[in-house]
Amino acid sequence: MTDTALDQMATLAGALPFLKRYDDQTVVVKYGGHAMGEEETALRFGRDIALLEQVGVNPVVVHGGGPQINAMLKRLDVKSTFVQGLRVTDEQMLDVVEMVLAGPVNKQVAEAITRAGALAVGISGKDGGLVRARKVTRQVKDEATGELKEIDLGFVGEPESINPKILKLLIGADIVPVVAPVGASPDGQTYNINADTVAGAIAGALEAERLLMLTDVRGVLGPDGKLIPEMTVAQVKQGIADGWISGGMIPKVETCIYAVERGVKGAVILDGRVPHAVLLELFTDGGAGTLIRP
């Protein structure tokens, strides 16, 4: 027997306790960033999600699509404006956002998983009343007066409630749900919603074992610049208060806190560009990012 074969057997044996831990457990994976546009990375992600389903895990994928939306808006010569990381969305832009997210991006992610051997179905938050949304506003400081003023972001929303029935039906039929982050208000108005926020809300509603936030960063870095493998919610809040958790990391950790406080056993921020990041996080001792626990 070759050394390679022995290494493979050792890897399988080492993964066995983790396979037992996650058997029939729900894992919500937020998939986004520039890695979505790289074909080989996308296919590898599809194979990893298919493997989860085939070994008894119940994966739910929530995807973003910022680079794809940007590319389409550029083709249409439409400029984007962002406020605190949220894309200001007028009626024309809303049509583009929904078309891209619930159309080609959603179907490409589902197809990559299906091609790898699992059955995946793409839906949006509007399907089956999955994501009931409400309008979002933000306050920013006026540079001239120093006063806070409210900014209208247009058709940008946040989850008001989650009805997980359609997800549970798909999971029960051994189908991987792939969710595009758009939702609708009770009166039927469509809203563009941040994918991180949708993933956290869905993970909380399903009381998932894990929420995995695939990003373009390694995880939460401490004041010394080193990766922090594990944190409690209290430690994260203290890091924000002390200022060393800042910028774009704040909404990510806030999403993790939101999910954990609603019953998710743990939420992880990890670099989705690392090959097999999902499998490394779930099936090895070291993990691949920062785990946030209650």
C-alpha contacts under 8 A as a table, 3 or more apart, distances in Angstrom:
res1	aa1	res2	aa2	distance
1	M	5	A	6.46
1	M	6	L	7.01
2	T	5	A	5.25
2	T	6	L	6.40
3	D	6	L	5.04
3	D	7	D	6.12
4	T	7	D	5.08
4	T	8	Q	6.25
5	A	8	Q	5.05
5	A	9	M	6.28
6	L	9	M	5.11
6	L	10	A	6.13
7	D	10	A	5.05
7	D	11	T	6.15
8	Q	11	T	5.07
8	Q	12	L	6.30
9	M	12	L	5.11
9	M	13	A	6.14
10	A	13	A	5.08
10	A	14	G	6.04
11	T	14	G	5.11
11	T	15	A	6.23
12	L	15	A	5.15
12	L	16	L	6.49
13	A	16	L	5.38
14	G	17	P	7.04
14	G	284	T	7.54
15	A	18	F	5.40
15	A	19	L	6.21
15	A	283	F	5.28
15	A	284	T	6.51
16	L	19	L	5.01
16	L	20	K	6.38
17	P	20	K	5.21
17	P	21	R	6.31
18	F	21	R	4.86
18	F	22	Y	6.28
18	F	282	L	6.86
18	F	283	F	5.21
18	F	284	T	7.40
19	L	22	Y	5.42
19	L	23	D	5.92
19	L	55	V	7.21
19	L	56	G	7.92
19	L	283	F	7.00
20	K	23	D	5.19
22	Y	25	Q	5.05
22	Y	26	T	7.79
22	Y	56	G	7.54
22	Y	57	V	5.89
22	Y	209	E	7.69
23	D	55	V	7.43
23	D	56	G	5.04
23	D	57	V	5.32
24	D	56	G	5.39
24	D	57	V	5.05
24	D	58	N	6.05
25	Q	56	G	7.88
25	Q	57	V	5.50
25	Q	58	N	5.77
25	Q	208	A	7.05
25	Q	209	E	6.04
26	T	57	V	6.34
26	T	58	N	4.54
26	T	59	P	5.80
26	T	60	V	7.32
26	T	206	L	7.52
26	T	207	E	7.93
26	T	208	A	4.89
26	T	209	E	5.67
26	T	210	R	7.08
27	V	57	V	7.19
27	V	58	N	6.08
27	V	59	P	4.85
27	V	60	V	6.24
27	V	203	A	7.74
27	V	208	A	5.68
27	V	209	E	5.83
27	V	210	R	4.90
27	V	211	L	5.97
27	V	212	L	7.43
28	V	59	P	5.80
28	V	60	V	4.68
28	V	61	V	5.88
28	V	62	V	7.36
28	V	199	A	6.88
28	V	202	I	7.71
28	V	203	A	5.81
28	V	208	A	6.78
28	V	210	R	6.34
28	V	211	L	4.85
28	V	212	L	6.21
29	V	59	P	7.09
29	V	60	V	6.10
29	V	61	V	4.84
29	V	62	V	6.16
29	V	199	A	7.29
29	V	211	L	5.95
29	V	212	L	4.74
29	V	213	M	6.18
29	V	214	L	7.24
30	K	61	V	5.94
30	K	62	V	4.80
30	K	63	H	5.62
30	K	64	G	7.71
30	K	195	A	7.20
30	K	196	D	6.55
30	K	199	A	5.88
30	K	211	L	7.64
30	K	212	L	6.10
30	K	213	M	4.93
30	K	214	L	5.78
31	Y	36	M	7.70
31	Y	61	V	6.85
31	Y	62	V	6.13
31	Y	63	H	4.59
31	Y	64	G	6.36
31	Y	213	M	7.00
31	Y	214	L	5.44
31	Y	215	T	7.53
31	Y	272	G	7.62
32	G	35	A	6.95
32	G	36	M	5.99
32	G	63	H	5.51
32	G	64	G	4.70
32	G	65	G	6.21
32	G	66	G	7.86
32	G	214	L	6.63
32	G	215	T	6.62
33	G	36	M	6.08
33	G	64	G	7.17
33	G	65	G	7.07
33	G	66	G	7.05
33	G	67	P	7.23
33	G	215	T	6.20
33	G	216	D	6.38
34	H	37	G	5.67
34	H	38	E	7.43
34	H	67	P	6.37
34	H	216	D	7.75
35	A	38	E	5.41
35	A	41	T	6.26
35	A	42	A	7.00
35	A	272	G	7.21
35	A	273	R	6.16
36	M	39	E	7.47
36	M	41	T	7.09
36	M	42	A	5.66
36	M	65	G	7.60
37	G	42	A	7.29
37	G	67	P	7.65
37	G	68	Q	7.63
38	E	41	T	5.43
38	E	42	A	6.11
39	E	42	A	5.09
39	E	43	L	6.14
40	E	43	L	5.09
40	E	44	R	6.11
41	T	44	R	5.07
41	T	45	F	6.15
41	T	273	R	7.54
41	T	275	P	7.73
42	A	45	F	5.05
42	A	46	G	6.25
42	A	109	V	7.44
42	A	112	A	7.06
43	L	46	G	4.97
43	L	47	R	6.29
43	L	112	A	5.58
43	L	113	I	7.70
43	L	116	A	7.97
44	R	47	R	5.09
44	R	48	D	6.26
44	R	275	P	7.63
44	R	276	H	7.31
45	F	48	D	5.10
45	F	49	I	6.28
45	F	112	A	7.88
45	F	113	I	7.75
45	F	276	H	7.14
46	G	49	I	5.26
46	G	50	A	6.10
46	G	109	V	7.12
46	G	110	A	7.93
46	G	112	A	4.80
46	G	113	I	4.03
46	G	114	T	7.60
46	G	115	R	7.77
46	G	116	A	6.24
47	R	50	A	5.03
47	R	51	L	6.10
47	R	112	A	7.44
47	R	113	I	6.11
47	R	116	A	5.00
47	R	117	G	7.76
48	D	51	L	5.08
48	D	52	L	6.39
48	D	276	H	6.61
48	D	278	V	7.13
48	D	279	L	6.80
49	I	52	L	5.10
49	I	53	E	6.49
49	I	59	P	6.82
49	I	113	I	6.44
50	A	53	E	5.21
50	A	54	Q	6.20
50	A	113	I	5.59
50	A	114	T	7.40
50	A	116	A	5.98
50	A	117	G	6.10
50	A	118	A	4.91
51	L	54	Q	4.98
51	L	55	V	6.23
51	L	118	A	7.81
52	L	55	V	5.42
52	L	56	G	6.57
52	L	57	V	5.18
52	L	58	N	7.18
52	L	59	P	6.75
53	E	56	G	5.42
53	E	57	V	5.04
53	E	58	N	5.76
53	E	59	P	6.39
53	E	118	A	6.78
53	E	174	D	7.64
53	E	176	V	7.49
54	Q	57	V	7.29
54	Q	118	A	7.12
58	N	171	I	6.50
58	N	174	D	7.90
58	N	176	V	7.36
59	P	176	V	6.14
59	P	177	P	7.63
60	V	176	V	5.96
60	V	177	P	5.28
60	V	178	V	6.32
60	V	179	V	7.84
61	V	176	V	7.54
61	V	177	P	6.23
61	V	178	V	4.73
61	V	179	V	6.11
62	V	178	V	5.85
62	V	179	V	4.67
62	V	180	A	6.20
62	V	181	P	7.04
62	V	195	A	6.70
62	V	198	V	7.36
62	V	199	A	5.70
63	H	106	N	7.45
63	H	178	V	7.36
63	H	179	V	6.39
63	H	180	A	5.87
63	H	181	P	6.98
63	H	195	A	6.21
64	G	101	L	7.25
64	G	180	A	7.06
64	G	181	P	6.90
64	G	194	N	7.67
64	G	195	A	5.24
64	G	196	D	8.00
65	G	68	Q	5.34
65	G	69	I	6.17
65	G	100	V	7.70
65	G	101	L	6.24
65	G	105	V	6.79
66	G	69	I	5.11
66	G	70	N	6.09
67	P	70	N	5.02
67	P	71	A	6.18
68	Q	71	A	5.10
68	Q	72	M	6.34
68	Q	100	V	7.10
68	Q	105	V	7.72
69	I	72	M	5.19
69	I	73	L	6.13
69	I	96	V	7.35
69	I	97	V	6.20
69	I	100	V	6.28
69	I	101	L	7.77
70	N	73	L	5.14
70	N	74	K	6.07
70	N	80	S	7.95
71	A	74	K	5.13
71	A	75	R	6.35
72	M	75	R	5.09
72	M	76	L	6.35
72	M	96	V	7.57
72	M	100	V	7.92
73	L	76	L	4.98
73	L	77	D	5.95
73	L	78	V	5.01
73	L	79	K	6.83
73	L	80	S	7.88
73	L	93	M	7.96
73	L	96	V	7.49
74	K	77	D	4.80
74	K	78	V	5.95
74	K	79	K	7.19
75	R	78	V	7.77
80	S	87	R	6.75
80	S	88	V	7.03
81	T	87	R	5.90
81	T	88	V	5.59
82	F	85	G	5.68
82	F	86	L	5.23
82	F	87	R	4.49
82	F	88	V	5.72
83	V	86	L	5.25
83	V	87	R	6.59
83	V	88	V	6.94
83	V	138	R	7.72
83	V	153	L	7.74
84	Q	138	R	7.91
85	G	248	G	7.70
86	L	153	L	7.92
86	L	156	V	7.76
86	L	194	N	7.27
87	R	153	L	7.43
87	R	156	V	7.57
88	V	152	D	7.97
88	V	153	L	4.59
88	V	154	G	5.94
88	V	155	F	7.52
88	V	156	V	6.91
89	T	92	Q	7.92
89	T	93	M	5.54
89	T	94	L	5.77
89	T	153	L	6.21
89	T	154	G	5.01
89	T	155	F	5.23
89	T	156	V	6.16
89	T	192	N	7.43
90	D	93	M	5.28
90	D	94	L	5.97
90	D	153	L	7.94
90	D	154	G	5.26
90	D	155	F	6.10
91	E	94	L	5.05
91	E	95	D	6.58
91	E	154	G	7.81
91	E	155	F	7.17
92	Q	95	D	5.47
92	Q	96	V	6.80
93	M	96	V	5.06
93	M	97	V	6.11
94	L	97	V	5.03
94	L	98	E	6.10
94	L	155	F	6.89
94	L	191	Y	7.52
94	L	192	N	6.84
95	D	98	E	5.35
95	D	99	M	6.01
96	V	99	M	5.05
96	V	100	V	6.12
97	V	100	V	5.34
97	V	101	L	5.98
97	V	192	N	7.15
98	E	101	L	5.25
98	E	102	A	5.55
98	E	103	G	7.39
98	E	182	V	6.84
98	E	192	N	7.45
99	M	102	A	5.71
99	M	103	G	5.26
99	M	104	P	7.74
100	V	103	G	5.12
100	V	104	P	5.80
100	V	105	V	6.09
101	L	104	P	6.78
101	L	105	V	5.34
101	L	106	N	5.85
101	L	180	A	5.71
101	L	181	P	7.31
101	L	182	V	7.90
102	A	105	V	6.70
102	A	106	N	5.28
102	A	107	K	7.62
102	A	122	G	7.93
102	A	123	I	7.05
102	A	124	S	5.87
102	A	180	A	5.44
102	A	182	V	7.79
103	G	106	N	5.63
103	G	107	K	6.20
104	P	107	K	5.22
104	P	108	Q	5.90
105	V	108	Q	5.19
105	V	109	V	6.33
106	N	109	V	5.46
106	N	110	A	6.36
106	N	122	G	5.70
106	N	123	I	7.38
106	N	178	V	6.87
106	N	179	V	7.11
106	N	180	A	6.05
107	K	110	A	5.07
107	K	111	E	5.87
107	K	121	V	7.99
107	K	122	G	5.85
108	Q	111	E	5.02
108	Q	112	A	6.15
109	V	112	A	5.27
109	V	113	I	6.58
109	V	122	G	7.91
109	V	178	V	7.28
110	A	113	I	5.32
110	A	114	T	6.20
110	A	120	A	5.15
110	A	121	V	5.80
110	A	122	G	5.66
110	A	178	V	6.10
111	E	114	T	4.97
111	E	115	R	5.89
111	E	120	A	7.10
112	A	115	R	5.15
112	A	116	A	6.38
113	I	116	A	5.19
113	I	117	G	6.84
113	I	118	A	5.99
113	I	119	L	7.03
113	I	120	A	6.13
114	T	117	G	5.33
114	T	118	A	4.85
114	T	119	L	4.86
114	T	120	A	5.44
115	R	118	A	7.29
118	A	175	I	7.40
118	A	176	V	7.44
119	L	174	D	7.34
119	L	175	I	5.17
119	L	176	V	6.18
120	A	175	I	5.34
120	A	176	V	4.40
120	A	177	P	5.92
120	A	178	V	6.83
121	V	175	I	6.81
121	V	176	V	6.28
121	V	177	P	5.37
121	V	178	V	5.98
122	G	177	P	6.16
122	G	178	V	4.61
122	G	179	V	6.06
122	G	180	A	7.61
123	I	126	K	7.98
123	I	127	D	6.26
123	I	177	P	7.12
123	I	178	V	6.07
123	I	179	V	5.13
123	I	180	A	6.31
124	S	127	D	5.53
124	S	130	L	7.90
124	S	178	V	7.99
124	S	179	V	5.10
124	S	180	A	4.41
124	S	181	P	6.33
124	S	182	V	6.08
124	S	183	G	7.27
125	G	128	G	7.83
125	G	129	G	6.90
125	G	130	L	5.01
125	G	131	V	4.68
125	G	132	R	7.77
125	G	179	V	6.50
125	G	180	A	6.24
125	G	181	P	5.89
125	G	182	V	5.17
125	G	183	G	4.64
125	G	184	A	7.52
126	K	129	G	5.44
126	K	130	L	5.98
126	K	131	V	6.13
126	K	132	R	7.66
126	K	182	V	6.51
126	K	183	G	4.77
126	K	184	A	5.69
126	K	190	T	7.91
127	D	130	L	5.94
128	G	163	N	8.00
128	G	165	K	7.91
128	G	166	I	6.16
129	G	132	R	6.38
129	G	162	I	7.87
129	G	163	N	6.35
129	G	184	A	7.79
130	L	162	I	5.54
130	L	163	N	4.76
130	L	164	P	6.03
130	L	165	K	7.60
130	L	166	I	7.02
130	L	183	G	7.66
131	V	159	P	6.07
131	V	160	E	7.52
131	V	161	S	6.23
131	V	162	I	4.94
131	V	163	N	6.59
131	V	182	V	7.66
131	V	183	G	5.08
131	V	184	A	6.76
131	V	198	V	7.93
132	R	159	P	5.85
132	R	160	E	5.51
132	R	161	S	5.22
132	R	162	I	6.23
132	R	163	N	7.88
132	R	183	G	5.89
132	R	184	A	5.42
132	R	185	S	5.45
132	R	186	P	6.83
133	A	157	G	5.82
133	A	158	E	5.43
133	A	159	P	4.59
133	A	160	E	5.02
133	A	161	S	7.05
133	A	183	G	5.47
133	A	184	A	5.17
133	A	185	S	4.75
133	A	186	P	7.75
133	A	191	Y	6.80
134	R	157	G	5.19
134	R	158	E	5.64
134	R	159	P	6.51
134	R	160	E	5.86
134	R	184	A	7.71
134	R	185	S	5.77
134	R	191	Y	7.72
135	K	155	F	6.80
135	K	156	V	5.98
135	K	157	G	4.35
135	K	158	E	6.56
135	K	191	Y	7.43
136	V	152	D	7.99
136	V	153	L	7.01
136	V	156	V	5.74
136	V	157	G	4.87
136	V	158	E	6.26
137	T	150	E	6.74
137	T	151	I	6.00
137	T	152	D	5.60
137	T	153	L	6.04
138	R	150	E	5.72
138	R	151	I	5.37
138	R	152	D	7.15
138	R	153	L	7.50
139	Q	148	L	5.90
139	Q	149	K	5.30
139	Q	150	E	4.38
139	Q	151	I	5.88
140	V	148	L	5.36
140	V	149	K	5.55
140	V	150	E	6.53
140	V	151	I	7.07
141	K	146	G	5.60
141	K	147	E	5.45
141	K	148	L	4.36
141	K	149	K	6.21
142	D	145	T	5.54
142	D	146	G	4.96
142	D	147	E	5.35
142	D	148	L	6.01
142	D	149	K	6.59
143	E	146	G	5.44
143	E	147	E	7.91
153	L	156	V	5.87
155	F	190	T	7.28
155	F	191	Y	5.12
155	F	192	N	6.22
156	V	191	Y	5.28
156	V	192	N	4.84
156	V	193	I	5.95
157	G	183	G	7.78
157	G	191	Y	5.11
157	G	192	N	5.79
157	G	193	I	5.14
157	G	194	N	7.99
158	E	191	Y	7.97
158	E	193	I	5.61
158	E	194	N	7.41
158	E	197	T	7.19
158	E	198	V	7.67
159	P	162	I	7.05
159	P	183	G	7.61
159	P	193	I	7.66
159	P	197	T	7.48
159	P	198	V	6.60
159	P	201	A	6.96
161	S	201	A	7.98
162	I	201	A	6.97
162	I	202	I	6.54
162	I	205	A	6.40
163	N	166	I	7.61
163	N	205	A	7.73
164	P	167	L	5.21
164	P	168	K	6.19
164	P	202	I	7.39
164	P	205	A	6.70
164	P	206	L	6.84
165	K	168	K	5.16
165	K	169	L	6.23
166	I	169	L	5.08
166	I	170	L	6.30
167	L	170	L	5.17
167	L	171	I	6.08
167	L	177	P	6.45
168	K	171	I	5.02
168	K	172	G	5.90
169	L	172	G	5.12
169	L	173	A	6.38
170	L	173	A	5.14
170	L	174	D	6.46
170	L	175	I	5.04
170	L	176	V	6.77
170	L	177	P	6.50
171	I	174	D	5.04
171	I	175	I	5.29
171	I	176	V	6.33
171	I	177	P	7.29
172	G	175	I	7.37
180	A	195	A	7.77
181	P	192	N	6.87
181	P	193	I	5.53
181	P	194	N	6.62
181	P	195	A	5.27
181	P	198	V	6.20
182	V	190	T	6.97
182	V	191	Y	5.73
182	V	192	N	4.98
182	V	193	I	5.49
183	G	190	T	5.73
183	G	191	Y	5.36
183	G	192	N	6.86
183	G	193	I	7.03
184	A	187	D	7.73
184	A	188	G	5.39
184	A	189	Q	5.21
184	A	190	T	4.40
184	A	191	Y	5.82
185	S	188	G	5.17
185	S	189	Q	5.21
185	S	190	T	6.65
185	S	191	Y	7.62
186	P	189	Q	7.51
193	I	197	T	7.30
193	I	198	V	6.98
194	N	197	T	5.41
194	N	198	V	6.49
195	A	198	V	5.08
195	A	199	A	6.10
196	D	199	A	5.17
196	D	200	G	6.25
196	D	213	M	7.40
196	D	252	K	6.99
196	D	255	T	6.65
197	T	200	G	5.20
197	T	201	A	6.21
197	T	255	T	5.99
198	V	201	A	5.14
198	V	202	I	6.08
199	A	202	I	5.21
199	A	203	A	6.03
199	A	211	L	7.69
200	G	203	A	5.12
200	G	204	G	6.15
200	G	211	L	7.15
200	G	255	T	5.57
200	G	256	C	6.55
200	G	258	Y	6.66
200	G	259	A	5.01
201	A	204	G	5.14
201	A	205	A	6.20
201	A	258	Y	7.60
201	A	259	A	6.39
202	I	205	A	5.05
202	I	206	L	6.15
203	A	206	L	5.22
203	A	207	E	5.88
203	A	208	A	5.21
203	A	210	R	7.66
203	A	211	L	6.23
203	A	259	A	6.20
203	A	264	V	6.48
204	G	207	E	4.91
204	G	208	A	6.58
204	G	258	Y	7.72
204	G	259	A	4.81
204	G	260	V	7.13
204	G	261	E	7.94
204	G	262	R	4.95
204	G	263	G	5.81
204	G	264	V	5.70
205	A	208	A	7.87
205	A	262	R	7.45
207	E	262	R	7.09
207	E	263	G	4.98
207	E	264	V	4.95
207	E	265	K	7.67
208	A	211	L	6.89
208	A	263	G	7.32
208	A	264	V	4.98
208	A	265	K	6.81
209	E	264	V	5.64
209	E	265	K	5.00
209	E	266	G	6.61
210	R	264	V	6.18
210	R	265	K	5.98
210	R	266	G	5.13
210	R	267	A	5.56
210	R	268	V	7.49
211	L	256	C	7.58
211	L	259	A	7.70
211	L	264	V	7.18
211	L	266	G	6.53
211	L	267	A	4.52
211	L	268	V	6.16
212	L	267	A	5.92
212	L	268	V	4.90
212	L	269	I	6.27
212	L	270	L	7.32
212	L	278	V	7.51
213	M	252	K	7.94
213	M	267	A	7.51
213	M	268	V	5.90
213	M	269	I	4.80
213	M	270	L	6.17
214	L	269	I	6.34
214	L	270	L	5.30
214	L	271	D	5.58
214	L	272	G	4.50
215	T	218	R	7.73
215	T	269	I	7.04
215	T	270	L	6.06
215	T	271	D	5.07
215	T	272	G	5.35
215	T	273	R	7.78
216	D	270	L	7.92
216	D	271	D	5.34
216	D	272	G	6.34
216	D	273	R	6.74
217	V	270	L	6.62
217	V	271	D	5.02
217	V	272	G	7.97
218	R	221	L	7.97
218	R	227	L	7.15
218	R	269	I	7.46
218	R	270	L	5.21
218	R	271	D	4.61
218	R	288	A	7.84
218	R	289	G	5.92
218	R	290	T	7.99
219	G	227	L	6.40
219	G	228	I	7.37
219	G	268	V	7.98
219	G	269	I	5.02
219	G	270	L	4.96
219	G	271	D	6.73
219	G	289	G	4.97
219	G	290	T	5.12
220	V	227	L	5.92
220	V	228	I	5.86
220	V	245	I	7.59
220	V	249	M	7.45
220	V	269	I	7.25
220	V	289	G	7.70
220	V	290	T	5.92
221	L	224	D	7.53
221	L	225	G	5.19
221	L	226	K	5.18
221	L	227	L	4.49
221	L	228	I	5.76
221	L	245	I	7.85
222	G	225	G	5.18
222	G	226	K	5.51
222	G	227	L	6.34
222	G	228	I	6.21
222	G	244	W	6.97
222	G	245	I	7.84
223	P	226	K	7.56
223	P	244	W	5.80
227	L	289	G	7.57
227	L	290	T	7.34
228	I	231	M	7.27
228	I	289	G	7.77
228	I	290	T	5.83
229	P	287	G	7.83
229	P	289	G	6.04
229	P	290	T	4.52
229	P	291	L	6.13
230	E	290	T	5.24
230	E	291	L	4.56
230	E	292	I	5.92
230	E	293	R	7.63
231	M	235	Q	6.00
231	M	236	V	6.56
231	M	290	T	7.19
231	M	291	L	6.19
231	M	292	I	4.92
231	M	293	R	6.35
232	T	235	Q	5.17
232	T	236	V	6.39
232	T	292	I	5.48
232	T	293	R	4.87
232	T	294	P	5.64
233	V	236	V	5.13
233	V	237	K	6.29
233	V	257	I	6.19
233	V	292	I	6.41
233	V	293	R	6.17
233	V	294	P	5.50
234	A	237	K	5.20
234	A	238	Q	6.22
235	Q	238	Q	5.03
235	Q	239	G	6.16
236	V	239	G	5.00
236	V	240	I	6.38
236	V	245	I	7.76
236	V	253	V	7.34
237	K	240	I	5.17
237	K	241	A	6.26
238	Q	241	A	4.97
238	Q	242	D	6.03
239	G	242	D	5.09
239	G	243	G	6.14
239	G	244	W	5.71
239	G	245	I	5.28
240	I	243	G	5.10
240	I	244	W	6.36
240	I	245	I	4.77
240	I	246	S	6.42
240	I	250	I	7.23
242	D	245	I	7.61
243	G	246	S	6.00
245	I	249	M	6.48
245	I	250	I	6.39
246	S	249	M	5.76
246	S	250	I	5.48
247	G	250	I	5.92
248	G	251	P	6.23
248	G	252	K	7.13
249	M	252	K	5.22
249	M	253	V	6.28
250	I	253	V	5.37
250	I	254	E	6.02
251	P	254	E	4.94
251	P	255	T	6.11
252	K	255	T	5.20
252	K	256	C	6.47
252	K	269	I	7.62
253	V	256	C	4.92
253	V	257	I	6.15
253	V	269	I	7.85
254	E	257	I	4.98
254	E	258	Y	6.07
255	T	258	Y	5.03
255	T	259	A	6.28
256	C	259	A	5.20
256	C	260	V	6.11
256	C	267	A	5.37
256	C	268	V	7.41
256	C	292	I	6.93
257	I	260	V	5.13
257	I	261	E	5.98
257	I	267	A	7.89
257	I	292	I	7.58
258	Y	261	E	5.36
258	Y	262	R	6.47
259	A	262	R	5.17
259	A	263	G	6.68
259	A	264	V	5.59
259	A	267	A	7.33
260	V	263	G	5.39
260	V	264	V	4.51
260	V	265	K	6.21
260	V	266	G	6.10
260	V	267	A	6.72
260	V	292	I	7.89
260	V	293	R	6.75
260	V	294	P	6.07
261	E	264	V	7.12
261	E	294	P	6.95
264	V	267	A	7.16
265	K	293	R	6.71
265	K	294	P	7.43
266	G	291	L	6.49
266	G	292	I	5.65
266	G	293	R	4.84
266	G	294	P	7.28
267	A	291	L	5.70
267	A	292	I	5.15
267	A	293	R	6.73
268	V	289	G	6.36
268	V	290	T	5.36
268	V	291	L	4.35
268	V	292	I	6.02
269	I	289	G	5.58
269	I	290	T	5.30
269	I	291	L	6.73
270	L	277	A	7.35
270	L	288	A	6.06
270	L	289	G	4.21
270	L	290	T	6.48
271	D	274	V	5.85
271	D	277	A	6.96
271	D	288	A	7.58
271	D	289	G	6.95
272	G	275	P	7.57
272	G	277	A	6.03
272	G	278	V	7.87
273	R	277	A	7.56
274	V	277	A	5.35
276	H	279	L	5.36
276	H	280	L	6.15
277	A	280	L	5.07
277	A	281	E	6.12
277	A	288	A	6.21
278	V	281	E	5.26
278	V	282	L	6.31
278	V	288	A	7.94
279	L	282	L	5.24
279	L	283	F	5.60
279	L	284	T	7.70
280	L	283	F	5.55
280	L	284	T	5.48
280	L	286	G	7.89
280	L	287	G	5.54
280	L	288	A	5.93
281	E	284	T	6.20
281	E	286	G	7.36
281	E	287	G	3.87
281	E	288	A	4.93
281	E	289	G	7.24
282	L	287	G	6.68
283	F	287	G	7.62
284	T	287	G	5.70
